[in-house]
Structure formats: structure tokens, C-alpha cells
Amino acid sequence: MKHAIENKRLLELAAKYVWWTSPDITVSENIDKLVANVMELGTWDDAVALLDTIGADPFLEILDAPPIGVISDKSLAFWHHRLGREGTVPKSRRRFG
């Protein structure tokens, strides 16, 4: 039952934050896109729900290699501190320059 609820919540978040792709595809093949978009655009409740459902590791992976043009410096700094990272805050990567 818990797995079904978690999967339903993931599908809802995928539909909300990666609206241009089928939620099933996002959850099964492109969870990193969902995580990155929630890190940048998500409400606090949605971010907590995603963290509770999939854990911190996918968030940490995004911090290690932020997708180009998706996450702002401000969001990277927030998540860097929120997830307990020490050291230099990562910088966003831009498409040009």
C-alpha cells in the first residue's frame, strides 16, 4: 500500500514539474529532471514529499552535476546547505559563457 501511495505521489509531482513528458516516463526514465525542477521551482511541501519518497541521494547527485540552465545559483546554495553539504557551494552552469 505504501509503495502505491509513493508511486502516486511521484506521478503527481512529475505531472506538475515535468509537464511536457508523460509522468510514467519521467518517473521511470528521467527522475533527475523531476528532482532538478523541484529543486528550482518546487514548493516546500512538494520538495519534502519528493525527499521523503526518493531520499536525498538524487538531490545530492544534482548538486554534484547541476544540469545546464536548469537550477539557479540561489537554489543550488539553498540545497547545498539544506542537505548538509560542506565546502564551496556549486555554481549553476549556463548554456553560453
MARTI-825391 format. One record per atom (N, C-alpha, C): residue number from 1; chain; z, x, y. Coordinates in steps of 0.2 Angstrom, whole numbers, always signed. Each point is the difference from the previous one (the first is absolute). Example, Ala and Ser with C-alpha at 12.3 -4.5 7.8 and 13.67 -1.06 7.14 Angstrom:
<nodes>
@pos->1, unit->A, pz->+39, px->+66, py->-28
@pos->1, unit->A, pz->+0, px->-4, py->+6
@pos->1, unit->A, pz->+0, px->+4, py->+6
@pos->2, unit->A, pz->-4, px->-2, py->+5
@pos->2, unit->A, pz->+1, px->+4, py->+6
@pos->2, unit->A, pz->+3, px->-4, py->+5
</nodes>
This chain:
<nodes>
@pos->1, unit->A, pz->+0, px->+4, py->-6
@pos->1, unit->A, pz->+0, px->-4, py->+6
@pos->1, unit->A, pz->+0, px->+4, py->+6
@pos->2, unit->A, pz->+4, px->+6, py->+0
@pos->2, unit->A, pz->+1, px->+4, py->+6
@pos->2, unit->A, pz->-7, px->+3, py->+1
@pos->3, unit->A, pz->-4, px->+2, py->-5
@pos->3, unit->A, pz->-6, px->+4, py->+1
@pos->3, unit->A, pz->-5, px->-5, py->+3
@pos->4, unit->A, pz->+0, px->-6, py->-2
@pos->4, unit->A, pz->-5, px->-5, py->+3
@pos->4, unit->A, pz->+2, px->-1, py->+7
@pos->5, unit->A, pz->+6, px->-1, py->+2
@pos->5, unit->A, pz->+2, px->+0, py->+7
@pos->5, unit->A, pz->-2, px->+6, py->+4
@pos->6, unit->A, pz->+1, px->+6, py->-2
@pos->6, unit->A, pz->-2, px->+6, py->+3
@pos->6, unit->A, pz->-8, px->+0, py->+1
@pos->7, unit->A, pz->-3, px->-2, py->-5
@pos->7, unit->A, pz->-8, px->+0, py->+0
@pos->7, unit->A, pz->-2, px->-5, py->+5
@pos->8, unit->A, pz->+3, px->-6, py->+0
@pos->8, unit->A, pz->-2, px->-5, py->+5
@pos->8, unit->A, pz->+1, px->+3, py->+7
@pos->9, unit->A, pz->+6, px->+3, py->+1
@pos->9, unit->A, pz->+1, px->+3, py->+7
@pos->9, unit->A, pz->-5, px->+5, py->+2
@pos->10, unit->A, pz->-2, px->+5, py->-5
@pos->10, unit->A, pz->-5, px->+5, py->+1
@pos->10, unit->A, pz->-6, px->-3, py->+2
@pos->11, unit->A, pz->-2, px->-6, py->-3
@pos->11, unit->A, pz->-7, px->-3, py->+1
@pos->11, unit->A, pz->+1, px->-3, py->+7
@pos->12, unit->A, pz->+5, px->-3, py->+2
@pos->12, unit->A, pz->+1, px->-3, py->+7
@pos->12, unit->A, pz->-1, px->+5, py->+5
@pos->13, unit->A, pz->+4, px->+6, py->-1
@pos->13, unit->A, pz->-1, px->+5, py->+5
@pos->13, unit->A, pz->-7, px->+3, py->+0
@pos->14, unit->A, pz->-3, px->+1, py->-5
@pos->14, unit->A, pz->-7, px->+2, py->+0
@pos->14, unit->A, pz->-4, px->-4, py->+3
@pos->15, unit->A, pz->+0, px->-7, py->+0
@pos->15, unit->A, pz->-4, px->-4, py->+3
@pos->15, unit->A, pz->+1, px->+0, py->+8
@pos->16, unit->A, pz->+6, px->+1, py->+2
@pos->16, unit->A, pz->+2, px->+0, py->+7
@pos->16, unit->A, pz->-2, px->+7, py->+3
@pos->17, unit->A, pz->+1, px->+6, py->-3
@pos->17, unit->A, pz->-1, px->+6, py->+3
@pos->17, unit->A, pz->-7, px->+4, py->-2
@pos->18, unit->A, pz->-3, px->-3, py->-5
@pos->18, unit->A, pz->-7, px->+3, py->-2
@pos->18, unit->A, pz->-4, px->-6, py->-2
@pos->19, unit->A, pz->-1, px->-4, py->+6
@pos->19, unit->A, pz->-3, px->-6, py->-1
@pos->19, unit->A, pz->-8, px->+0, py->-2
@pos->20, unit->A, pz->-3, px->+6, py->+1
@pos->20, unit->A, pz->-7, px->+0, py->-1
@pos->20, unit->A, pz->-2, px->+2, py->-8
@pos->21, unit->A, pz->+6, px->+1, py->-4
@pos->21, unit->A, pz->-1, px->+1, py->-7
@pos->21, unit->A, pz->+4, px->-5, py->-4
@pos->22, unit->A, pz->-3, px->-1, py->-6
@pos->22, unit->A, pz->+4, px->-5, py->-4
@pos->22, unit->A, pz->+7, px->+3, py->-1
@pos->23, unit->A, pz->+5, px->-4, py->+0
@pos->23, unit->A, pz->+7, px->+2, py->-1
@pos->23, unit->A, pz->+1, px->+3, py->-7
@pos->24, unit->A, pz->-3, px->-3, py->-5
@pos->24, unit->A, pz->+0, px->+3, py->-7
@pos->24, unit->A, pz->-3, px->+7, py->+0
@pos->25, unit->A, pz->-5, px->+2, py->+4
@pos->25, unit->A, pz->-3, px->+6, py->+0
@pos->25, unit->A, pz->+5, px->+5, py->+4
@pos->26, unit->A, pz->+2, px->-2, py->+5
@pos->26, unit->A, pz->+5, px->+4, py->+4
@pos->26, unit->A, pz->+6, px->+2, py->-4
@pos->27, unit->A, pz->+3, px->-5, py->-3
@pos->27, unit->A, pz->+6, px->+2, py->-4
@pos->27, unit->A, pz->-2, px->+4, py->-6
@pos->28, unit->A, pz->-5, px->-1, py->-3
@pos->28, unit->A, pz->-2, px->+4, py->-6
@pos->28, unit->A, pz->-3, px->+7, py->+1
@pos->29, unit->A, pz->-4, px->+0, py->+6
@pos->29, unit->A, pz->-4, px->+6, py->+1
@pos->29, unit->A, pz->+1, px->+4, py->+6
@pos->30, unit->A, pz->+3, px->-3, py->+5
@pos->30, unit->A, pz->+1, px->+3, py->+7
@pos->30, unit->A, pz->+6, px->-2, py->+3
@pos->31, unit->A, pz->+6, px->+1, py->-4
@pos->31, unit->A, pz->+6, px->-1, py->+3
@pos->31, unit->A, pz->+2, px->+4, py->+6
@pos->32, unit->A, pz->-3, px->+6, py->+0
@pos->32, unit->A, pz->+1, px->+5, py->+6
@pos->32, unit->A, pz->-2, px->-3, py->+6
@pos->33, unit->A, pz->-6, px->-4, py->+0
@pos->33, unit->A, pz->-2, px->-3, py->+6
@pos->33, unit->A, pz->+5, px->-5, py->+2
@pos->34, unit->A, pz->+3, px->-4, py->-4
@pos->34, unit->A, pz->+5, px->-5, py->+1
@pos->34, unit->A, pz->+6, px->+3, py->+3
@pos->35, unit->A, pz->+2, px->+6, py->-3
@pos->35, unit->A, pz->+6, px->+3, py->+3
@pos->35, unit->A, pz->-1, px->+3, py->+7
@pos->36, unit->A, pz->-6, px->+3, py->+1
@pos->36, unit->A, pz->-1, px->+3, py->+7
@pos->36, unit->A, pz->-1, px->-6, py->+5
@pos->37, unit->A, pz->-3, px->-5, py->-2
@pos->37, unit->A, pz->+0, px->-6, py->+5
@pos->37, unit->A, pz->+7, px->-3, py->+2
@pos->38, unit->A, pz->+4, px->+0, py->-5
@pos->38, unit->A, pz->+6, px->-3, py->+1
@pos->38, unit->A, pz->+5, px->+5, py->+4
@pos->39, unit->A, pz->-1, px->+6, py->-1
@pos->39, unit->A, pz->+3, px->+5, py->+4
@pos->39, unit->A, pz->-2, px->+0, py->+7
@pos->40, unit->A, pz->-6, px->-2, py->+1
@pos->40, unit->A, pz->-2, px->+0, py->+7
@pos->40, unit->A, pz->+0, px->-7, py->+3
@pos->41, unit->A, pz->-1, px->-5, py->-3
@pos->41, unit->A, pz->+0, px->-7, py->+3
@pos->41, unit->A, pz->+5, px->-5, py->-3
@pos->42, unit->A, pz->+4, px->+2, py->-5
@pos->42, unit->A, pz->+4, px->-4, py->-3
@pos->42, unit->A, pz->+6, px->-2, py->+4
@pos->43, unit->A, pz->+2, px->-7, py->-2
@pos->43, unit->A, pz->+7, px->-2, py->+3
@pos->43, unit->A, pz->+5, px->+4, py->-4
@pos->44, unit->A, pz->+6, px->+0, py->+2
@pos->44, unit->A, pz->+6, px->+3, py->-3
@pos->44, unit->A, pz->+1, px->-3, py->-7
@pos->45, unit->A, pz->+0, px->-7, py->+0
@pos->45, unit->A, pz->+1, px->-3, py->-6
@pos->45, unit->A, pz->-5, px->+1, py->-6
@pos->46, unit->A, pz->-7, px->+1, py->+3
@pos->46, unit->A, pz->-5, px->+1, py->-5
@pos->46, unit->A, pz->+1, px->+8, py->-3
@pos->47, unit->A, pz->+1, px->+4, py->+5
@pos->47, unit->A, pz->+1, px->+7, py->-2
@pos->47, unit->A, pz->+6, px->+1, py->-5
@pos->48, unit->A, pz->+6, px->-3, py->+1
@pos->48, unit->A, pz->+5, px->+0, py->-5
@pos->48, unit->A, pz->-2, px->-3, py->-6
@pos->49, unit->A, pz->-3, px->-6, py->+0
@pos->49, unit->A, pz->-3, px->-3, py->-6
@pos->49, unit->A, pz->-4, px->+5, py->-4
@pos->50, unit->A, pz->-5, px->+3, py->+3
@pos->50, unit->A, pz->-4, px->+5, py->-3
@pos->50, unit->A, pz->+4, px->+6, py->-3
@pos->51, unit->A, pz->+4, px->+3, py->+4
@pos->51, unit->A, pz->+5, px->+5, py->-3
@pos->51, unit->A, pz->+4, px->-2, py->-6
@pos->52, unit->A, pz->+3, px->-6, py->+1
@pos->52, unit->A, pz->+4, px->-3, py->-6
@pos->52, unit->A, pz->-5, px->-1, py->-6
@pos->53, unit->A, pz->-6, px->-1, py->+1
@pos->53, unit->A, pz->-4, px->-2, py->-6
@pos->53, unit->A, pz->-3, px->+6, py->-3
@pos->54, unit->A, pz->-3, px->+5, py->+4
@pos->54, unit->A, pz->-3, px->+6, py->-3
@pos->54, unit->A, pz->+4, px->+6, py->+1
@pos->55, unit->A, pz->+5, px->+0, py->+3
@pos->55, unit->A, pz->+4, px->+6, py->+1
@pos->55, unit->A, pz->-3, px->+5, py->+6
@pos->56, unit->A, pz->+4, px->+5, py->+1
@pos->56, unit->A, pz->-2, px->+4, py->+6
@pos->56, unit->A, pz->-5, px->+5, py->-1
@pos->57, unit->A, pz->-2, px->+2, py->-7
@pos->57, unit->A, pz->-5, px->+5, py->-1
@pos->57, unit->A, pz->-6, px->-1, py->+3
@pos->58, unit->A, pz->-3, px->-6, py->+0
@pos->58, unit->A, pz->-7, px->-1, py->+3
@pos->58, unit->A, pz->+0, px->+1, py->+8
@pos->59, unit->A, pz->+6, px->-2, py->+3
@pos->59, unit->A, pz->+1, px->+1, py->+7
@pos->59, unit->A, pz->+0, px->+8, py->+1
@pos->60, unit->A, pz->+4, px->+4, py->-4
@pos->60, unit->A, pz->+0, px->+7, py->+1
@pos->60, unit->A, pz->-7, px->+3, py->-1
@pos->61, unit->A, pz->-4, px->-2, py->-5
@pos->61, unit->A, pz->-6, px->+2, py->-1
@pos->61, unit->A, pz->-5, px->-1, py->+7
@pos->62, unit->A, pz->+1, px->-5, py->+3
@pos->62, unit->A, pz->-4, px->-1, py->+6
@pos->62, unit->A, pz->+3, px->+4, py->+5
@pos->63, unit->A, pz->+6, px->+2, py->+1
@pos->63, unit->A, pz->+3, px->+4, py->+5
@pos->63, unit->A, pz->-3, px->+7, py->-2
@pos->64, unit->A, pz->-1, px->+2, py->-6
@pos->64, unit->A, pz->-2, px->+7, py->-2
@pos->64, unit->A, pz->-8, px->+1, py->+2
@pos->65, unit->A, pz->-4, px->-6, py->+0
@pos->65, unit->A, pz->-7, px->+0, py->+1
@pos->65, unit->A, pz->-2, px->-6, py->+4
@pos->66, unit->A, pz->+2, px->-1, py->+6
@pos->66, unit->A, pz->-2, px->-6, py->+4
@pos->66, unit->A, pz->-7, px->-1, py->+0
@pos->67, unit->A, pz->-2, px->-6, py->-2
@pos->67, unit->A, pz->-8, px->-2, py->+1
@pos->67, unit->A, pz->-2, px->+1, py->+7
@pos->68, unit->A, pz->-6, px->+2, py->+0
@pos->68, unit->A, pz->-3, px->+1, py->+7
@pos->68, unit->A, pz->-1, px->-6, py->+4
@pos->69, unit->A, pz->+3, px->+0, py->+6
@pos->69, unit->A, pz->-1, px->-6, py->+4
@pos->69, unit->A, pz->+4, px->-6, py->-1
@pos->70, unit->A, pz->+4, px->+0, py->-5
@pos->70, unit->A, pz->+4, px->-6, py->-2
@pos->70, unit->A, pz->+7, px->+0, py->+3
@pos->71, unit->A, pz->+4, px->+5, py->+0
@pos->71, unit->A, pz->+7, px->+0, py->+2
@pos->71, unit->A, pz->+1, px->+4, py->+7
@pos->72, unit->A, pz->+3, px->-3, py->+4
@pos->72, unit->A, pz->+2, px->+4, py->+7
@pos->72, unit->A, pz->+5, px->+5, py->-1
@pos->73, unit->A, pz->+0, px->+4, py->+5
@pos->73, unit->A, pz->+6, px->+5, py->+0
@pos->73, unit->A, pz->+7, px->-3, py->+0
@pos->74, unit->A, pz->+0, px->-6, py->+4
@pos->74, unit->A, pz->+6, px->-3, py->+1
@pos->74, unit->A, pz->+3, px->-3, py->-7
@pos->75, unit->A, pz->-5, px->-3, py->-4
@pos->75, unit->A, pz->+2, px->-3, py->-7
@pos->75, unit->A, pz->+2, px->+6, py->-5
@pos->76, unit->A, pz->-4, px->+5, py->+1
@pos->76, unit->A, pz->+1, px->+6, py->-5
@pos->76, unit->A, pz->+7, px->+3, py->+2
@pos->77, unit->A, pz->+2, px->+0, py->+6
@pos->77, unit->A, pz->+7, px->+3, py->+2
@pos->77, unit->A, pz->+5, px->-5, py->-3
@pos->78, unit->A, pz->-1, px->-7, py->+1
@pos->78, unit->A, pz->+5, px->-5, py->-2
@pos->78, unit->A, pz->+1, px->+1, py->-7
@pos->79, unit->A, pz->-5, px->+0, py->-4
@pos->79, unit->A, pz->+0, px->+0, py->-8
@pos->79, unit->A, pz->+3, px->+7, py->-2
@pos->80, unit->A, pz->-2, px->+5, py->+3
@pos->80, unit->A, pz->+3, px->+7, py->-1
@pos->80, unit->A, pz->+8, px->-1, py->+0
@pos->81, unit->A, pz->+2, px->-2, py->+5
@pos->81, unit->A, pz->+8, px->-1, py->+1
@pos->81, unit->A, pz->+3, px->-5, py->-5
@pos->82, unit->A, pz->-4, px->-6, py->+0
@pos->82, unit->A, pz->+3, px->-5, py->-4
@pos->82, unit->A, pz->+0, px->+1, py->-8
@pos->83, unit->A, pz->-4, px->+5, py->-2
@pos->83, unit->A, pz->+0, px->+1, py->-7
@pos->83, unit->A, pz->+3, px->+7, py->-1
@pos->84, unit->A, pz->+4, px->+2, py->+5
@pos->84, unit->A, pz->+4, px->+6, py->-1
@pos->84, unit->A, pz->-3, px->+7, py->-1
@pos->85, unit->A, pz->-6, px->+0, py->+3
@pos->85, unit->A, pz->-3, px->+7, py->+0
@pos->85, unit->A, pz->+3, px->+4, py->+5
@pos->86, unit->A, pz->+0, px->+7, py->-1
@pos->86, unit->A, pz->+2, px->+5, py->+4
@pos->86, unit->A, pz->-6, px->+4, py->+3
@pos->87, unit->A, pz->+1, px->+4, py->+5
@pos->87, unit->A, pz->-5, px->+4, py->+2
@pos->87, unit->A, pz->-5, px->-3, py->+5
@pos->88, unit->A, pz->-6, px->+3, py->+1
@pos->88, unit->A, pz->-4, px->-2, py->+5
@pos->88, unit->A, pz->-3, px->-7, py->-2
@pos->89, unit->A, pz->-1, px->-4, py->+5
@pos->89, unit->A, pz->-3, px->-7, py->-1
@pos->89, unit->A, pz->-7, px->+1, py->-1
@pos->90, unit->A, pz->-3, px->-3, py->-5
@pos->90, unit->A, pz->-8, px->+0, py->+0
@pos->90, unit->A, pz->-3, px->-3, py->+6
@pos->91, unit->A, pz->-6, px->+2, py->+1
@pos->91, unit->A, pz->-4, px->-2, py->+5
@pos->91, unit->A, pz->-6, px->-4, py->-3
@pos->92, unit->A, pz->-2, px->-5, py->+4
@pos->92, unit->A, pz->-6, px->-4, py->-2
@pos->92, unit->A, pz->-6, px->+4, py->+0
@pos->93, unit->A, pz->-5, px->-2, py->-5
@pos->93, unit->A, pz->-6, px->+3, py->+0
@pos->93, unit->A, pz->-5, px->-4, py->+3
@pos->94, unit->A, pz->-4, px->+2, py->+5
@pos->94, unit->A, pz->-5, px->-3, py->+3
@pos->94, unit->A, pz->-7, px->+1, py->-3
@pos->95, unit->A, pz->-5, px->-5, py->+1
@pos->95, unit->A, pz->-6, px->+1, py->-2
@pos->95, unit->A, pz->-4, px->+6, py->+3
@pos->96, unit->A, pz->+1, px->+0, py->+7
@pos->96, unit->A, pz->-3, px->+5, py->+4
@pos->96, unit->A, pz->+5, px->+4, py->+4
@pos->97, unit->A, pz->-1, px->+6, py->+0
@pos->97, unit->A, pz->+5, px->+5, py->+4
@pos->97, unit->A, pz->+6, px->+0, py->-3
</nodes>
